[in-house]
Amino acid sequence: MLLKYYQKIDEAISYLLSSAVDEKKLLKSMLNKKKITIVDIGSNEGNFIDFLNNIFLFKKVFCFEPIKELSEKIKKKYLSKNMIVSNTALSNKTGKSLFYQYSVTSTSSLYKQNNTYKYLKIYTKLLK
């Protein structure tokens, strides 16, 4: 429970500090009131979709999330015909690969964690 709370705080801080640009203002100025198509790769819990949903009308949304529990959560959260949620990891390489699911799901990846943050190195699942 505490880890999930930490994950949400970590994601929020990382997102807010990742750029000095007012992303909301920039996107509004570029797209105005157009209906847009979104492709969200690594959707996690759908935080980016939530952010955009408060600004724009969606024409179509494509979500790719390899962690089954999270892709199911997104499907339930957005019961919409204009959203396609795929329980798939995407890469620039063809074929199958290992996927490392860590306890802090936002750090899950096709790559094994390095030693920078040892507490993130413990994965909960290894998916093929």
Secondary structure, DSSP 8 states (H G I E B T S, - for coil): -HHHHHHHHHHHHHHHHT-SS-HHHHHHHHHTT-EEEEEEET-TTTHHHHHHHTT-EEEEEEEE--SHHHHHHHHHH---TTEEEE-----SS-S---EEEESSGGG-BSS---SSSGGGS-EEEEE-
